[in-house]
Amino acid sequence: MEATGEPPSDNASSNSIDDSTCASELATALSREAEAATNGEADLESLQQPLLRRNRTLSASHLAMVGAKVSHIESLDYEINENDLFKQDWRSRSKVQVLQYVFLKWKLAFLVGLLTGLIATVINLAVENIAGYKLLLVSGYVQEKRYITGLFALTGANFLLTLIATVLVVFFAPTAAGPGIPEIKAYLNGIDTPNMYGAATLFVKIIGSIGAVSAGLDLGKEGPLVHIGACIASLLGQGGTDKHRVKWRWYRIMNNDRDRRDLITCGASSGVCAAFRSPVGGVLFALEEVATWWRSAILWRTFFSTAVVVVVLRTFIEFCSSGQCGLFGNGGLIMFDVSNVTVRYHMMDIIPIALIGLIGGVLGSLYNYALHKVLRLYSLINERGKLAKILLSLTVSVFTSVCMYGLPFLVGCTKCDTSISNFQCSTTGRTGNFKRFNCPEGYYNDLASLLFSTNDDAVRNIFSTNTPGEFHPSSLIIYFVLYCILGLFTFGIAVPSGLFLPIILIGSAYGRLLGIAMGSYTKIDCGLYAVLGAASLMAGSMRMTVSLCVIFLELTNNLLLLPVTMLVLLIAKSVGDCFNLSIYEIILELKGLPFLDANPEPWMRNITVAELADVKPPLISLRGIEKVSRIVEVLRNTTHNGFPVIDDDVTVPSSEAGGTKARELHGLILRAHLVAVLKKKWFLEQPRRTEEWEVRQRFTWVELAERDLNFEQVAISKNEMEMYVDLNPFTNKTPYTVVEDMSVAKAMVLFRQVALRHLLIVPKYQGAGIYPVIGILTRQDLRAHNIQTVFPHVAKSKGREKQK
């Protein structure tokens, strides 16, 4: 018999083995295979040996990094629990109640879009004004040739802004660090990430994003906006914070994992839309990148939410265009409109376009590899405590400020091209393609035009069209190298940060360089080469195609770029997949989040679920009418979240008189439901089956859907320990089951696509003396890494190949 629910980590000391012992066993196994290979008999030996050689009991850790905080994680209950209460509630709903439920979903989707758009507007207004006045102040010092004062002013302002963002994250909401997108992917995959969507996280994410982006750090607000949208959706879905919730019955019907999952999907798509003003791109981003489970109803609601975001953003842009929003005016909310640019390309242009895709795939995979190493290094630094996190962020801030201010002095001044009429040359303000910086009148500093501006303005400058000689190759090389370094060392510090904008800037730099190198051999503008370079690096690093294509089309507002953009994205993603995982998958692995990938490993077809069940701890089951003391003992000594309910000596209906006796698998009961029963003290003096009306008097399906019950809060007296509980009304009578001969690969696909938390393994043969359940699988049991720790031999010759 096997363990049920998610195997415990802390209390299962008998299952843990010293790492050195495991390492020695692995080394012994590897040496045996190496010896067999030298004799030319490795393949034959692997076929003759037992397929599964077990090293230890299947177990897994339930700790993972959520943001910058180590948290205990559990799975979510996305499966519909078809117990008696649910069926009665479903039958009793009137048409009016069903319409109220549907209307509430659409109303919440509207509020998610509205609030996300408003908060995105506030963030953009704050960033553009704070960064704008800071740059104006420093520009004045540079014009007065007070260079040291300008350096200290810029470094000091950035230092203070970074300090505010870091202190908020470190002391008040560690889960607000980073982009938040990997945690959202994990949540929608079925992993509960504690404190990830609370009110404190939302507040710190907003203020921290303003501070970090205004400080000129090499990060974007796009990732944080996705997290902000998800936080808004979660808070609206549960009716407030964990401590202060709306208790209206008509509202509490949304307080379940399934509906909250759908709403968070709307929030994630709204965040992308708010970042790029790309409603369709936001929907496709949720579909392609973050959502694991999708249906047409989610498609419509996410599209509705993003439409609301676009209306809100457009309203504020129209309002601010009159100059009533300070320095916001032309800055913020990236929109590179090239609809008036004629895009011409010939067959020969396919070669440099394919080259951009190739470079993007190679550089993207290299960027992911280097970032993986940097994040490992930062994890060691962050383990030293809160002070180490703050010092790391401030060190990166000072280095960034010195580079942004000092590097433009290394390049020469360029004379303004009087033939260019659409741009004002030699500007001293915070915006403009041609920054004067330290140059005399009529000249501009091309590197300062990129470094001495906000990231949104830098994107517009480097994407600019009809300006082939605006940037010197040497300046673009400096910019490319600098932003590669800053991008690697900025991501991972304790501030809200996004990956989109740094990757866009890095990719646009080498894209424009290639456009300059092509010269007269191509008809495509250098600015469009920059766009293609940015798209290629994003595809090479993030491995997205469809959503990125639509985002860039909505960003540039030119459908003529569609064919070349598609080609670049496909090449970049294909090349990147040859080397390593996408950046978000790498971060998921680093954080230890048990994400289930869509494609099982090929070697998983060589293992059956029964063989997995053999290496799990003993099964813990309950009876339909169970003693209170037994339930308390099970809850106190295990961390499992699901228990099979099995009754002995049940009469099997048959044509013969009296029938036969057999064990019955009644279903599966959740830990939260057991706690709810104990908390309400729904006990019986004698063991008996209860009537339906007795259960309805004390419980509702809405109450059982909540997951905020804690067993430690329940007090049971000695007399109550001897009483009984009828578990039948709370048991899910239709749990998903698989036959013991099913392969692990097939079970994993079923588990992921149906969004399960528990999967029962039943025997192939039924009869007297055969237990009706062999074991239970959870997501931890289906992870390739956990299986390999028990059966290292099965995957040695397979490697990590994916079926694409």
VEXSEDREN-789178 format. One line per field, with one value per residue (C-alpha): x, y, z; residue in three letters; residue number from 0. Coordinates in steps of 0.1 Angstrom, whole numbers, plus 2048, in hexadecimal, padded with zeros to 3 digits. Layout:
px = (X:...)
py = (Y:...)
pz = (Z:...)
r = (ala:...)
k = (NUM:...)
END
This chain:
px = (800:80C:80B:7EF:7EF:810:82B:837:859:85F:84E:859:87C:87D:87C:899:8BC:8DC:8E6:909:8FA:8E5:903:918:8FC:8F9:91F:91F:904:916:937:925:917:938:949:92E:932:957:94F:937:91A:909:8EA:8E6:8EB:8D2:8B8:8BF:8BF:89F:890:88B:8A6:89B:8B2:89A:876:864:862:865:86A:84C:861:866:871:852:85F:87D:86E:871:84D:83B:827:809:7F4:7D3:7B1:7A7:793:76E:767:747:73B:717:718:724:70A:6EE:6FA:6FC:6D9:6CA:6D8:6BD:6C1:6C5:6E1:6F3:6F0:6FD:71B:723:71D:734:750:74D:74A:76A:77C:771:77E:79F:7A4:799:7B0:7CE:7CB:7C8:7E6:7FB:7F3:7FD:81E:826:81D:833:851:851:84F:868:881:87A:881:8A0:8AE:8A5:8B8:8D7:8D6:8D7:8F7:907:8FF:90F:92D:928:92F:938:918:904:913:90B:8E8:8E0:8F0:8E0:8BD:8C0:8CE:8B1:897:8A7:8A9:884:87B:893:889:864:86A:882:86F:84A:844:860:848:848:86C:872:858:83F:838:848:832:813:81C:820:7FF:7EC:7FD:7EE:807:7FD:816:810:80E:814:7F4:7EE:7E7:80A:81A:804:80D:833:832:823:83A:858:853:851:871:885:87C:880:8A3:8AE:8B5:8B6:894:870:84E:83E:843:838:819:810:814:800:7E3:7E4:7E4:7C6:7B4:7BB:7B0:790:78A:78D:77B:798:7B6:7BB:7B1:796:77F:75C:745:727:71A:715:739:748:73D:75C:773:781:7A1:791:780:79E:7B4:79F:79F:7C5:7C9:7B5:7CC:7EB:7DF:7D4:7F7:807:7ED:7F5:81A:819:7F6:7F1:7CF:7D1:7F6:7EC:7D2:7EA:805:7EF:7E6:809:81F:80D:7ED:7ED:7C8:7B3:790:77B:76A:78C:795:777:77C:7A1:79A:77F:798:7B3:799:791:7B6:7BB:79E:7AB:7CE:7C2:7AC:7C9:7E0:7C7:7C4:7EA:7F1:7E6:803:7EF:803:825:840:82B:822:835:846:83B:824:83B:82B:842:82B:83B:81A:826:846:846:855:867:87A:886:891:8B4:8A8:89E:8C3:8C9:8A6:8AE:8D0:8BE:8A9:8C8:8DA:8BC:8B9:8DE:8E0:8BF:8CB:8EC:8DA:8C4:8E3:8F6:8D7:8D3:8F6:8F1:8D1:8E3:8FE:8E4:8D2:8F2:8F6:8D1:8D5:8EA:8CC:8B8:8D6:8E8:8C9:8C9:8EE:8EC:8D0:8E2:903:8F1:8E0:901:912:8F5:8F5:91A:918:8FA:90B:92F:92E:91F:93F:953:943:947:92D:91A:910:8EA:8DD:8C9:8B7:8A3:884:86F:886:893:8B9:8CF:8B5:8BD:89D:895:886:891:8A5:8C3:8CF:8E8:8F6:91A:91C:91B:8FD:8F5:905:8F7:904:8F5:8FD:8EE:8CE:8CB:8DA:8CF:8AA:88E:88C:86C:87D:89C:885:876:898:8A9:88A:889:886:894:8B3:8CD:8EB:8DD:8F1:915:91E:936:91B:903:91E:924:8FF:8FB:917:90C:8E8:8F2:906:8EB:8CF:8E1:8EA:8CB:8B1:8B1:8B6:89B:886:868:876:86D:880:86D:87D:8A2:89F:88F:8AB:8C6:8B6:8AF:8D4:8E2:8C5:8CD:8F2:8E9:8D4:8F2:909:8F1:8F1:8E5:8E2:8C0:8A0:895:89A:8B3:897:883:8A3:8A3:87F:887:8A6:891:877:892:8A3:881:878:89B:899:874:86B:84A:83F:81A:815:836:82D:80C:81B:835:81B:806:825:830:80E:81A:80C:826:83F:82B:83D:860:857:848:867:87F:86A:868:88E:897:881:88C:8B1:8AC:89A:8B9:8CD:8B9:897:885:88E:86E:872:895:889:86D:888:89E:882:878:854:847:83B:82D:838:821:838:842:865:868:875:855:844:85B:84C:829:816:816:83C:83A:821:83A:853:83B:834:817:7F4:7DE:7B9:799:777:756:74C:76C:775:77E:79E:7A9:7A4:7B7:7D3:7D6:7D5:7EE:808:806:807:7F3:7D7:7C1:7B7:7A4:784:781:767:76A:74F:738:71C:720:6FE:6F8:6DC:6E3:6D2:6E7:703:728:73F:75C:770:762:776:75D:773:78C:789:79E:7B1:79F:77D:789:794:773:760:776:773:74C:74D:735:737:721:71C:718:726:70B:704:6F6:6D8:6DD:6C9:6E1:6FF:6EE:6E6:70A:71E:71C:731:73E:74C:75E:76E:782:7A5:7AD:7A6:7C3:7C3:7D7:7B9:7A3:79F:790:787:78C:767:765:783:76C:751:74D:74B:738:750:73A:729:74B:75C:763:752:760:786:79C:7AC:7C5:7CC:7ED:7FB:7F9:81A:826:828:803:7F9:80D:7FB:7D9:7E3:7EE:7D2:7B6:7C8:7C7:7D5:7D1:7D0:7C5:7D6:7BF:7C8:7C4:7B1:794:78A:78A:7AA:7B5:7B7:7A3:7BE:7E3:7EF:7EA:7FF:804:818:837:836:834:852:86F:889:878:873:898:8A3:892:898:8B9:8BF:8A0:8A9:8CE:8CE:8B2:8BD:8A5:894:872:858:84F)
py = (800:823:846:85D:882:894:881:892:8A2:8AC:88F:873:870:84B:852:86A:85E:870:882:873:850:858:867:848:832:847:847:821:81D:835:822:801:80F:81E:7FD:7EC:806:7FF:7DB:7E4:7D4:7F2:7F0:7CA:7CD:7E9:7D3:7B4:7C6:7CF:7EE:7FF:7FE:811:827:834:83C:855:876:89B:8BD:8D3:8F3:90B:92E:945:967:96A:956:931:924:904:8FB:8E5:8DC:8ED:8DC:8E4:8C3:8C5:8B3:8A0:898:898:8BC:8C7:8B3:8C1:8E4:8E0:8D1:8ED:90A:91E:92F:950:944:936:957:969:952:958:97E:97E:96F:989:9A5:99A:997:9BB:9C7:9B4:9C7:9E8:9E7:9D9:9F6:A10:A02:9FF:A24:A2E:A1B:A2A:A4D:A49:A3A:A54:A71:A65:A59:A78:A92:A7E:A7E:AA3:AAC:A98:AA6:AC8:AC0:AB1:AD0:AE5:ACD:AC4:AA0:A93:AA3:A93:A71:A74:A81:A64:A49:A57:A59:A36:A29:A37:A29:A07:A08:A0F:9F3:9DA:9E1:9DD:9BC:9AE:9B8:9B9:9A3:98C:97C:99C:997:98E:98E:976:965:943:942:94A:92E:917:922:91C:8FB:8F1:8FC:912:92E:93D:963:968:97B:98D:9B2:9B8:9A8:9BD:9DE:9D6:9CB:9ED:A03:9ED:9ED:A13:A15:9FB:A07:A2C:A23:A1B:9F6:9DF:9D0:9D6:9DA:9C1:9A2:9B4:9C0:99C:994:9B3:9A8:985:995:9AA:98C:976:991:997:971:96A:98A:99B:992:972:984:99B:98B:991:977:97C:95B:965:970:953:93C:948:93F:91F:915:910:932:944:933:940:963:963:959:979:98D:980:988:9AB:9B1:9AA:9C0:9DC:9D9:9DA:9E6:9C5:9B6:998:993:991:976:962:966:957:93B:933:93B:93A:926:900:8FB:90E:90F:927:938:943:950:966:974:97B:98D:9A1:9AB:9B5:9CA:9DD:9E3:9F2:A09:A15:A1B:A2D:A44:A4E:A53:A6A:A7D:A7F:A8A:AAD:AB0:AAB:A8D:A9E:A8E:A70:A7F:A6B:A53:A32:A17:A0C:A10:A10:A1A:A12:A10:A2D:A1A:A06:9E4:9D6:9B6:99E:97A:983:993:971:96A:986:980:95B:965:97C:95E:948:962:966:941:93D:95D:955:933:942:95D:943:92E:94C:959:936:938:95C:952:936:94D:966:94B:945:96A:96E:952:969:97D:99C:9B3:99F:9A3:9C9:9CD:9B8:9CE:9EE:9E2:9DA:9FD:A0F:9FC:A02:A28:A2C:A19:A2D:A4E:A47:A32:A4E:A62:A47:A4D:A6B:A84:A81:A9E:AA1:A96:AB4:A9E:A8D:AA1:A8B:A8D:AA9:AA7:AAF:AAF:AB4:AA7:A84:A79:A7A:A65:A7C:A84:AA1:A96:AA3:AAE:AD1:AE1:ACE:AAE:A90:A72:A52:A3C:A55:A53:A2F:A2E:A50:A4A:A34:A11:A19:A37:A21:A09:A24:A33:A12:A08:A2A:A27:A3C:A44:A2C:A40:A49:A30:A27:A02:A07:A17:9FA:9E1:9F2:9F4:9CF:9C3:9DA:9CF:9AA:9AF:9C4:9AD:98F:99F:9B4:998:985:9A2:9A8:9C0:9BB:9B6:9AB:99A:9A7:9C9:9C0:9A4:9BC:9D5:9BB:9AC:9CD:9D7:9BA:9BC:9E0:9D7:9BD:9D6:9EE:9D2:9CA:9EE:9F1:9CB:9CC:9DF:9DB:9F9:9F7:9FE:9E0:9CB:9D6:9CB:9A8:9A5:9AC:992:978:97B:97A:95A:94C:952:94F:936:947:94B:953:96B:97D:981:991:9A7:9B4:9BA:9CE:9DF:9EB:9EE:9E0:9C0:9C0:9B4:994:97C:985:986:963:956:966:958:935:933:942:92B:90C:914:91D:8FC:8E9:8F6:8FB:903:924:93E:939:913:918:92F:916:8FB:912:91B:8F7:8FB:8D9:8E4:8C8:8CD:8C5:8AB:88D:87E:862:84A:84E:836:81B:81F:816:828:808:808:82C:821:806:821:837:836:821:82B:83C:837:83F:82E:83D:83F:846:84C:86F:864:853:872:887:86F:86F:895:899:880:887:8A4:893:8A6:889:868:84B:841:81B:805:7E0:7C6:7DA:7C6:7C5:7C8:7A8:792:778:77B:78E:796:794:7A7:7BD:7DC:7FB:819:834:851:86B:884:8A4:8AE:8D0:8BE:8A9:8C9:8D9:8BC:8BC:8E2:8E1:8C2:8AF:88F:871:85D:83C:832:838:847:86A:878:892:8AD:8A8:8B1:8CF:8DE:8E2:8E4:8F5:8EE:911:90C:8ED:8FE:915:90B:921:907:8FD:8DC:8EC:902:8E5:8D9:8B6:8A9:885:87D:88A:874:855:862:85C:870:867:870:864:886:897:87D:883:864:868:86C:867:844:832:80D:802:7F9:81C:82C:84A:85F:85A:860:880:88D:885:894:8B5:8B9:8B2:8C8:8AD:8AD:888:86A:848:828:80B:7E6:7D5:7B8:7BC:7A1:795:79C:7B7:7DA:7F2:80D:807:82A:84F:865:88A:8A3:89D:878:880:898:88A:895:883:863:863:865:844:834:843:826:82B:84E:84B:843:85A:87D:899:897:8A6:89C:8BC)
pz = (800:7F8:806:7FD:7F7:7F4:806:826:827:84B:85D:846:855:84D:828:828:820:824:804:805:805:7E7:7D6:7DC:7CF:7B0:7AB:7AF:795:77D:781:779:759:74F:753:73F:723:721:71B:6FF:712:721:70C:711:736:739:728:73D:75F:771:762:784:79D:7BC:7D0:7EB:7F2:7DC:7EE:7E7:7F8:7FE:801:7E4:7DD:7D9:7CE:7E6:802:80A:80F:815:7F5:7EE:7D0:7C7:7C5:7A1:79E:7A4:7C4:7BC:7E0:7EC:7F6:7D4:7C2:7D8:7D3:7AE:7AC:7C2:7AE:79C:77A:78C:7A2:783:772:791:791:76C:770:78E:77A:75E:778:789:767:760:782:77C:75B:76A:788:775:75C:777:78B:76A:763:786:783:761:76D:78C:779:75D:775:78F:775:75F:77A:785:761:75D:77D:772:74F:75D:770:751:73D:758:756:77A:772:795:7A3:788:78F:7B4:7AE:796:7AC:7CC:7BD:7AF:7D0:7E3:7CC:7CC:7F2:7F5:7DD:7EE:811:809:7F9:813:832:828:809:7FE:7E5:7D2:7C6:7A1:786:795:774:77E:79D:788:770:78E:79D:77D:77B:79C:7B6:7D3:7D8:7FB:800:7DB:7D4:7F5:7FB:809:7EA:7D3:7E5:7E6:7C2:7B7:7CC:7C6:7A0:7A0:7B4:7A2:77F:788:795:772:77A:75C:762:756:765:74E:764:783:771:769:78E:798:782:792:7B5:7AD:79E:7BD:7D6:7C2:7BF:7E4:7EF:7FF:813:828:848:83A:821:814:824:80D:802:7DE:7DD:7EF:7D3:7C1:7DD:7CE:7BD:79A:797:7A7:78D:770:77F:784:760:757:76E:75D:73A:746:754:732:721:739:733:70D:705:6F4:6FB:6E3:6ED:712:70B:6F7:711:72B:714:708:726:748:745:748:744:72B:71E:709:727:733:711:710:733:72E:70E:720:73C:723:710:730:736:714:718:73A:72C:70D:723:738:71A:70B:72B:731:70D:716:72F:74F:75B:761:74C:741:71F:705:71D:72C:71E:701:6DF:6C1:6A5:683:670:659:651:631:638:619:618:5FD:5FC:604:625:631:638:651:660:665:674:68D:698:69B:6AF:6C5:6CC:6D5:6EA:6FB:706:711:724:736:73F:74D:760:76F:77D:78A:79B:7AC:7B8:7C5:7D8:7EC:7F2:7FD:816:82B:835:82F:830:815:7FE:804:7FE:7DE:7D0:7D9:7CA:7A9:7AA:7AF:793:77B:783:77E:75C:750:759:750:730:71A:721:710:6EE:6D7:6CD:6AC:697:692:670:663:64A:666:66B:682:6A0:6B4:6B6:6D3:6EF:713:722:72D:70C:6E8:6D0:6CF:6F2:6F5:716:718:6F3:6E5:6D4:6B3:6BE:6D1:6E5:6D7:6F4:70C:6F7:702:725:732:72F:73C:72E:71B:70A:703:6F0:6DB:6D4:6C9:6B5:6A2:67D:660:675:668:675:697:6AB:6A6:6A6:6C2:6D8:6D0:6DA:6FB:701:6F8:70F:72C:72B:729:749:75A:750:75F:780:785:782:7A3:7BB:7D5:7C1:7AA:787:764:749:72B:727:72D:713:6FB:6FF:6FB:6DC:6CC:6D0:6BC:6A4:69B:699:67E:66C:66B:65F:643:636:613:60F:61F:61B:63F:656:673:68C:67F:682:6A7:6AA:69C:6B2:6D1:6C6:6BF:6E1:6F3:6E0:6E6:70B:714:6F7:6EF:6CB:6C4:6E1:6DA:6B6:6BE:6D9:6C1:6A6:6BE:6CB:6A9:699:677:669:64E:668:66E:656:660:685:683:672:68C:6A9:69C:695:6B6:6CA:6B7:6BC:6E1:6E8:6DC:6F9:719:728:727:740:754:755:762:77E:787:78B:7A0:7B7:7BC:7B0:7A5:783:76D:749:72C:71E:733:730:717:731:746:72E:73D:760:76B:786:79B:79C:7A9:7C3:7CF:7D9:7ED:813:81F:815:82F:82A:83D:840:836:85B:86D:892:89B:8AC:88C:878:891:891:86B:869:884:877:852:83A:820:80F:803:811:800:811:811:822:82A:827:811:801:7DB:7C9:7B5:7A9:7C3:7E5:7FD:7E5:7EE:805:7F7:7FE:7EF:7E3:7EE:7E1:7ED:809:80C:82B:82B:82D:84A:85D:855:864:884:887:887:89D:887:89B:8A1:8C0:8AD:88B:871:84F:852:83E:823:837:855:840:82F:851:85B:83A:818:7F9:7FA:81D:813:7F5:80C:814:832:84D:864:878:894:89C:8A3:8C8:8CE:8F0:8FC:8FA:8D7:8CD:8D2:8BB:896:876:856:83B:81E:817:814:7FF:7DA:7CC:7A9:7AD:78E:78E:778:775:783:761:753:74B:75F:73F:738:75D:75D:73E:74D:76E:75E:744:75D:778:793:7B6:7BD:7A5:7B4:7A8:7A7:7A2:780:790:7A9:7C1:7E5:7F7:7DE:7ED:7D6:7D6:7CF:7D5:7CE:7B7:7BC:7A7:7BB:7B2:78D:78B:777:790:7AD:799:78F:7B3:7B8:797:789:771:75C:74E:74A:725:71D:728:729:707:701:6E8:6D7)
r = (met:glu:ala:thr:gly:glu:pro:pro:ser:asp:asn:ala:ser:ser:asn:ser:ile:asp:asp:ser:thr:cys:ala:ser:glu:leu:ala:thr:ala:leu:ser:arg:glu:ala:glu:ala:ala:thr:asn:gly:glu:ala:asp:leu:glu:ser:leu:gln:gln:pro:leu:leu:arg:arg:asn:arg:thr:leu:ser:ala:ser:his:leu:ala:met:val:gly:ala:lys:val:ser:his:ile:glu:ser:leu:asp:tyr:glu:ile:asn:glu:asn:asp:leu:phe:lys:gln:asp:trp:arg:ser:arg:ser:lys:val:gln:val:leu:gln:tyr:val:phe:leu:lys:trp:lys:leu:ala:phe:leu:val:gly:leu:leu:thr:gly:leu:ile:ala:thr:val:ile:asn:leu:ala:val:glu:asn:ile:ala:gly:tyr:lys:leu:leu:leu:val:ser:gly:tyr:val:gln:glu:lys:arg:tyr:ile:thr:gly:leu:phe:ala:leu:thr:gly:ala:asn:phe:leu:leu:thr:leu:ile:ala:thr:val:leu:val:val:phe:phe:ala:pro:thr:ala:ala:gly:pro:gly:ile:pro:glu:ile:lys:ala:tyr:leu:asn:gly:ile:asp:thr:pro:asn:met:tyr:gly:ala:ala:thr:leu:phe:val:lys:ile:ile:gly:ser:ile:gly:ala:val:ser:ala:gly:leu:asp:leu:gly:lys:glu:gly:pro:leu:val:his:ile:gly:ala:cys:ile:ala:ser:leu:leu:gly:gln:gly:gly:thr:asp:lys:his:arg:val:lys:trp:arg:trp:tyr:arg:ile:met:asn:asn:asp:arg:asp:arg:arg:asp:leu:ile:thr:cys:gly:ala:ser:ser:gly:val:cys:ala:ala:phe:arg:ser:pro:val:gly:gly:val:leu:phe:ala:leu:glu:glu:val:ala:thr:trp:trp:arg:ser:ala:ile:leu:trp:arg:thr:phe:phe:ser:thr:ala:val:val:val:val:val:leu:arg:thr:phe:ile:glu:phe:cys:ser:ser:gly:gln:cys:gly:leu:phe:gly:asn:gly:gly:leu:ile:met:phe:asp:val:ser:asn:val:thr:val:arg:tyr:his:met:met:asp:ile:ile:pro:ile:ala:leu:ile:gly:leu:ile:gly:gly:val:leu:gly:ser:leu:tyr:asn:tyr:ala:leu:his:lys:val:leu:arg:leu:tyr:ser:leu:ile:asn:glu:arg:gly:lys:leu:ala:lys:ile:leu:leu:ser:leu:thr:val:ser:val:phe:thr:ser:val:cys:met:tyr:gly:leu:pro:phe:leu:val:gly:cys:thr:lys:cys:asp:thr:ser:ile:ser:asn:phe:gln:cys:ser:thr:thr:gly:arg:thr:gly:asn:phe:lys:arg:phe:asn:cys:pro:glu:gly:tyr:tyr:asn:asp:leu:ala:ser:leu:leu:phe:ser:thr:asn:asp:asp:ala:val:arg:asn:ile:phe:ser:thr:asn:thr:pro:gly:glu:phe:his:pro:ser:ser:leu:ile:ile:tyr:phe:val:leu:tyr:cys:ile:leu:gly:leu:phe:thr:phe:gly:ile:ala:val:pro:ser:gly:leu:phe:leu:pro:ile:ile:leu:ile:gly:ser:ala:tyr:gly:arg:leu:leu:gly:ile:ala:met:gly:ser:tyr:thr:lys:ile:asp:cys:gly:leu:tyr:ala:val:leu:gly:ala:ala:ser:leu:met:ala:gly:ser:met:arg:met:thr:val:ser:leu:cys:val:ile:phe:leu:glu:leu:thr:asn:asn:leu:leu:leu:leu:pro:val:thr:met:leu:val:leu:leu:ile:ala:lys:ser:val:gly:asp:cys:phe:asn:leu:ser:ile:tyr:glu:ile:ile:leu:glu:leu:lys:gly:leu:pro:phe:leu:asp:ala:asn:pro:glu:pro:trp:met:arg:asn:ile:thr:val:ala:glu:leu:ala:asp:val:lys:pro:pro:leu:ile:ser:leu:arg:gly:ile:glu:lys:val:ser:arg:ile:val:glu:val:leu:arg:asn:thr:thr:his:asn:gly:phe:pro:val:ile:asp:asp:asp:val:thr:val:pro:ser:ser:glu:ala:gly:gly:thr:lys:ala:arg:glu:leu:his:gly:leu:ile:leu:arg:ala:his:leu:val:ala:val:leu:lys:lys:lys:trp:phe:leu:glu:gln:pro:arg:arg:thr:glu:glu:trp:glu:val:arg:gln:arg:phe:thr:trp:val:glu:leu:ala:glu:arg:asp:leu:asn:phe:glu:gln:val:ala:ile:ser:lys:asn:glu:met:glu:met:tyr:val:asp:leu:asn:pro:phe:thr:asn:lys:thr:pro:tyr:thr:val:val:glu:asp:met:ser:val:ala:lys:ala:met:val:leu:phe:arg:gln:val:ala:leu:arg:his:leu:leu:ile:val:pro:lys:tyr:gln:gly:ala:gly:ile:tyr:pro:val:ile:gly:ile:leu:thr:arg:gln:asp:leu:arg:ala:his:asn:ile:gln:thr:val:phe:pro:his:val:ala:lys:ser:lys:gly:arg:glu:lys:gln:lys)
k = (0:1:2:3:4:5:6:7:8:9:10:11:12:13:14:15:16:17:18:19:20:21:22:23:24:25:26:27:28:29:30:31:32:33:34:35:36:37:38:39:40:41:42:43:44:45:46:47:48:49:50:51:52:53:54:55:56:57:58:59:60:61:62:63:64:65:66:67:68:69:70:71:72:73:74:75:76:77:78:79:80:81:82:83:84:85:86:87:88:89:90:91:92:93:94:95:96:97:98:99:100:101:102:103:104:105:106:107:108:109:110:111:112:113:114:115:116:117:118:119:120:121:122:123:124:125:126:127:128:129:130:131:132:133:134:135:136:137:138:139:140:141:142:143:144:145:146:147:148:149:150:151:152:153:154:155:156:157:158:159:160:161:162:163:164:165:166:167:168:169:170:171:172:173:174:175:176:177:178:179:180:181:182:183:184:185:186:187:188:189:190:191:192:193:194:195:196:197:198:199:200:201:202:203:204:205:206:207:208:209:210:211:212:213:214:215:216:217:218:219:220:221:222:223:224:225:226:227:228:229:230:231:232:233:234:235:236:237:238:239:240:241:242:243:244:245:246:247:248:249:250:251:252:253:254:255:256:257:258:259:260:261:262:263:264:265:266:267:268:269:270:271:272:273:274:275:276:277:278:279:280:281:282:283:284:285:286:287:288:289:290:291:292:293:294:295:296:297:298:299:300:301:302:303:304:305:306:307:308:309:310:311:312:313:314:315:316:317:318:319:320:321:322:323:324:325:326:327:328:329:330:331:332:333:334:335:336:337:338:339:340:341:342:343:344:345:346:347:348:349:350:351:352:353:354:355:356:357:358:359:360:361:362:363:364:365:366:367:368:369:370:371:372:373:374:375:376:377:378:379:380:381:382:383:384:385:386:387:388:389:390:391:392:393:394:395:396:397:398:399:400:401:402:403:404:405:406:407:408:409:410:411:412:413:414:415:416:417:418:419:420:421:422:423:424:425:426:427:428:429:430:431:432:433:434:435:436:437:438:439:440:441:442:443:444:445:446:447:448:449:450:451:452:453:454:455:456:457:458:459:460:461:462:463:464:465:466:467:468:469:470:471:472:473:474:475:476:477:478:479:480:481:482:483:484:485:486:487:488:489:490:491:492:493:494:495:496:497:498:499:500:501:502:503:504:505:506:507:508:509:510:511:512:513:514:515:516:517:518:519:520:521:522:523:524:525:526:527:528:529:530:531:532:533:534:535:536:537:538:539:540:541:542:543:544:545:546:547:548:549:550:551:552:553:554:555:556:557:558:559:560:561:562:563:564:565:566:567:568:569:570:571:572:573:574:575:576:577:578:579:580:581:582:583:584:585:586:587:588:589:590:591:592:593:594:595:596:597:598:599:600:601:602:603:604:605:606:607:608:609:610:611:612:613:614:615:616:617:618:619:620:621:622:623:624:625:626:627:628:629:630:631:632:633:634:635:636:637:638:639:640:641:642:643:644:645:646:647:648:649:650:651:652:653:654:655:656:657:658:659:660:661:662:663:664:665:666:667:668:669:670:671:672:673:674:675:676:677:678:679:680:681:682:683:684:685:686:687:688:689:690:691:692:693:694:695:696:697:698:699:700:701:702:703:704:705:706:707:708:709:710:711:712:713:714:715:716:717:718:719:720:721:722:723:724:725:726:727:728:729:730:731:732:733:734:735:736:737:738:739:740:741:742:743:744:745:746:747:748:749:750:751:752:753:754:755:756:757:758:759:760:761:762:763:764:765:766:767:768:769:770:771:772:773:774:775:776:777:778:779:780:781:782:783:784:785:786:787:788:789:790:791:792:793:794:795:796:797:798:799:800:801:802:803)
END
